[in-house]
Amino acid sequence: VTMTPQDANGMRVLLINGIVENRTEGRLAMPSIRAELISGEVVVASTLISAAASQIGGRESYGFSVRVPHPGGKLPDLRLSLADRGA
């Protein structure tokens, strides 16, 4: 996972890129990914990244990318988690 500060039409954003890997042999459901920007103990931004595919095959990987508004100041920490469908 990488997180890169960018300027998008005058607005500060963070570009988050990552890869989800299915290290098993079987096909698995591909859940949404929750990305949270954290400053200290406070969540300053949160977004849900929906996967284009509903499943990921065995030994396959899925790349994702999202832009999140940057709250400014110091670069926040990033916490990623897999969310259940409908979350």
Backbone as CSV, one residue per row, in Angstrom:
resi,resn,N_x,N_y,N_z,CA_x,CA_y,CA_z,C_x,C_y,C_z
1,VAL,0.856,-1.182,0.000,0.000,0.000,0.000,0.894,1.236,0.000
2,THR,0.514,2.200,-0.843,1.206,3.484,-0.844,0.182,4.594,-0.658
3,MET,0.649,5.698,-0.107,-0.191,6.872,0.105,0.626,8.080,-0.336
4,THR,0.136,8.785,-1.378,0.877,9.880,-1.987,0.056,11.158,-1.959
5,PRO,0.586,12.239,-1.354,-0.126,13.528,-1.395,-0.122,14.080,-2.819
6,GLN,-1.257,14.644,-3.243,-1.376,15.237,-4.574,-2.225,16.493,-4.498
7,ASP,-2.150,17.276,-5.579,-3.007,18.447,-5.732,-3.945,18.153,-6.901
8,ALA,-5.255,18.160,-6.647,-6.235,17.886,-7.696,-7.119,19.111,-7.870
9,ASN,-6.800,19.922,-8.884,-7.567,21.142,-9.163,-7.645,22.060,-7.949
10,GLY,-6.513,22.236,-7.277,-6.445,23.134,-6.130,-6.836,22.511,-4.808
11,MET,-7.298,21.268,-4.815,-7.687,20.595,-3.574,-6.625,19.559,-3.217
12,ARG,-6.190,19.550,-1.977,-5.210,18.560,-1.521,-5.900,17.222,-1.315
13,VAL,-5.324,16.167,-1.890,-5.854,14.816,-1.740,-4.703,13.856,-1.473
14,LEU,-5.056,12.692,-0.964,-4.101,11.604,-0.811,-4.520,10.495,-1.762
15,LEU,-3.593,10.049,-2.589,-3.841,8.931,-3.482,-3.397,7.668,-2.765
16,ILE,-4.341,6.750,-2.569,-4.055,5.480,-1.899,-4.109,4.376,-2.943
17,ASN,-3.007,3.640,-3.086,-2.917,2.499,-4.005,-2.579,1.256,-3.198
18,GLY,-3.178,0.148,-3.550,-2.868,-1.090,-2.844,-3.257,-2.307,-3.653
19,ILE,-2.925,-3.471,-3.138,-3.230,-4.742,-3.782,-3.752,-5.709,-2.723
20,VAL,-4.857,-6.372,-3.052,-5.400,-7.447,-2.222,-5.040,-8.751,-2.904
21,GLU,-4.466,-9.681,-2.151,-4.068,-10.973,-2.715,-4.882,-12.093,-2.083
22,ASN,-5.321,-13.032,-2.911,-5.945,-14.257,-2.425,-4.858,-15.323,-2.456
23,ARG,-4.348,-15.654,-1.310,-3.238,-16.613,-1.235,-3.715,-18.049,-1.124
24,THR,-5.036,-18.261,-1.224,-5.570,-19.621,-1.183,-5.729,-20.146,-2.603
25,GLU,-6.121,-21.400,-2.711,-6.362,-22.012,-4.024,-7.786,-21.741,-4.511
26,GLY,-8.697,-21.446,-3.597,-10.107,-21.310,-3.959,-10.537,-19.878,-4.221
27,ARG,-11.688,-19.750,-4.846,-12.295,-18.445,-5.126,-12.938,-17.928,-3.837
28,LEU,-12.740,-16.635,-3.561,-13.289,-16.006,-2.359,-14.107,-14.777,-2.725
29,ALA,-15.072,-14.448,-1.885,-15.825,-13.206,-2.065,-14.870,-12.036,-1.882
30,MET,-15.033,-11.002,-2.703,-14.187,-9.813,-2.610,-14.953,-8.741,-1.841
31,PRO,-14.594,-8.523,-0.588,-15.304,-7.513,0.200,-14.848,-6.103,-0.163
32,SER,-15.622,-5.133,0.271,-15.201,-3.739,0.140,-14.044,-3.495,1.095
33,ILE,-13.299,-2.431,0.845,-12.142,-2.080,1.672,-12.426,-0.735,2.327
34,ARG,-12.303,-0.674,3.642,-12.473,0.588,4.354,-11.102,1.210,4.562
35,ALA,-10.960,2.479,4.138,-9.719,3.228,4.321,-10.008,4.366,5.299
36,GLU,-9.247,4.426,6.368,-9.407,5.481,7.367,-8.091,6.227,7.542
37,LEU,-8.170,7.551,7.500,-7.018,8.402,7.797,-7.100,8.780,9.258
38,ILE,-5.998,8.587,9.984,-5.993,8.764,11.430,-4.910,9.750,11.834
39,SER,-5.288,10.719,12.654,-4.345,11.672,13.230,-4.410,11.496,14.739
40,GLY,-3.345,10.959,15.314,-3.370,10.620,16.743,-4.338,9.475,16.950
41,GLU,-5.389,9.709,17.718,-6.426,8.699,17.954,-7.717,9.028,17.210
42,VAL,-7.710,10.094,16.405,-8.921,10.588,15.760,-8.961,10.197,14.279
43,VAL,-10.091,9.630,13.842,-10.305,9.347,12.427,-10.717,10.663,11.771
44,VAL,-9.885,11.165,10.843,-10.160,12.455,10.208,-10.849,12.301,8.856
45,ALA,-10.795,11.111,8.266,-11.493,10.828,7.015,-11.660,9.324,6.891
46,SER,-12.749,8.918,6.265,-13.027,7.502,6.067,-13.756,7.336,4.741
47,THR,-13.409,6.281,4.007,-14.097,5.991,2.749,-14.176,4.488,2.562
48,LEU,-15.192,4.066,1.834,-15.375,2.660,1.531,-15.052,2.461,0.052
49,ILE,-14.099,1.577,-0.240,-13.672,1.307,-1.607,-14.375,0.038,-2.064
50,SER,-15.271,0.178,-3.025,-15.994,-0.971,-3.553,-15.157,-1.648,-4.630
51,ALA,-15.081,-2.957,-4.544,-14.332,-3.720,-5.535,-15.151,-3.841,-6.811
52,ALA,-14.487,-3.779,-7.956,-15.165,-3.918,-9.240,-15.652,-5.353,-9.440
53,ALA,-14.970,-6.314,-8.839,-15.344,-7.726,-8.951,-15.939,-8.199,-7.633
54,SER,-16.899,-9.119,-7.714,-17.516,-9.639,-6.490,-16.724,-10.790,-5.897
55,GLN,-15.822,-11.374,-6.701,-15.008,-12.480,-6.225,-13.579,-12.328,-6.724
56,ILE,-12.679,-13.005,-6.016,-11.275,-13.025,-6.423,-10.840,-14.494,-6.470
57,GLY,-10.265,-14.887,-7.592,-9.868,-16.273,-7.788,-8.653,-16.665,-6.965
58,GLY,-8.452,-17.963,-6.847,-7.299,-18.491,-6.123,-5.994,-18.022,-6.726
59,ARG,-5.085,-17.579,-5.887,-3.755,-17.095,-6.293,-3.821,-15.847,-7.173
60,GLU,-4.958,-15.136,-7.171,-5.083,-13.901,-7.933,-4.926,-12.700,-7.019
61,SER,-4.720,-11.537,-7.631,-4.628,-10.300,-6.860,-5.529,-9.257,-7.505
62,TYR,-5.900,-8.273,-6.716,-6.791,-7.205,-7.156,-6.198,-5.878,-6.716
63,GLY,-5.915,-5.007,-7.671,-5.372,-3.691,-7.344,-6.491,-2.691,-7.130
64,PHE,-6.279,-1.756,-6.224,-7.263,-0.705,-5.996,-6.565,0.633,-5.842
65,SER,-7.324,1.687,-6.114,-6.816,3.042,-6.031,-7.968,3.963,-5.662
66,VAL,-7.711,4.915,-4.794,-8.750,5.866,-4.384,-8.084,7.176,-3.974
67,ARG,-8.781,8.277,-4.227,-8.325,9.592,-3.766,-9.216,10.008,-2.610
68,VAL,-8.582,10.455,-1.533,-9.293,10.887,-0.333,-8.866,12.322,-0.031
69,PRO,-9.821,13.212,0.276,-9.432,14.577,0.634,-8.421,14.566,1.781
70,HIS,-7.381,15.378,1.652,-6.335,15.479,2.679,-6.732,16.587,3.644
71,PRO,-6.798,16.264,4.925,-7.207,17.280,5.901,-6.167,18.380,6.106
72,GLY,-4.996,18.244,5.493,-3.939,19.241,5.640,-3.016,18.930,6.798
73,GLY,-1.921,19.657,6.865,-0.942,19.453,7.939,-0.134,18.187,7.717
74,LYS,0.281,17.599,8.831,1.109,16.392,8.814,0.374,15.243,8.120
75,LEU,1.127,14.401,7.421,0.557,13.244,6.745,-0.049,12.304,7.792
76,PRO,-1.353,11.974,7.661,-1.990,11.104,8.656,-1.563,9.651,8.478
77,ASP,-1.876,8.830,9.480,-1.682,7.390,9.372,-2.847,6.817,8.579
78,LEU,-2.640,5.660,7.976,-3.661,4.997,7.181,-3.976,3.651,7.804
79,ARG,-5.280,3.388,7.969,-5.712,2.072,8.459,-6.658,1.493,7.408
80,LEU,-6.339,0.312,6.899,-7.185,-0.384,5.925,-7.772,-1.623,6.577
81,SER,-9.027,-1.906,6.256,-9.655,-3.124,6.759,-10.643,-3.618,5.716
82,LEU,-10.926,-4.917,5.735,-11.904,-5.494,4.835,-13.270,-5.363,5.501
83,ALA,-14.235,-4.876,4.762,-15.588,-4.675,5.299,-16.505,-5.768,4.768
84,ASP,-17.482,-6.141,5.562,-18.486,-7.094,5.108,-19.353,-6.441,4.050
85,ARG,-19.934,-7.210,3.175,-20.871,-6.689,2.176,-21.986,-5.936,2.889
86,GLY,-22.342,-4.780,2.343,-23.410,-3.981,2.945,-22.939,-3.093,4.066
87,ALA,-21.636,-3.069,4.349,-21.126,-2.246,5.454,-21.130,-0.790,5.088
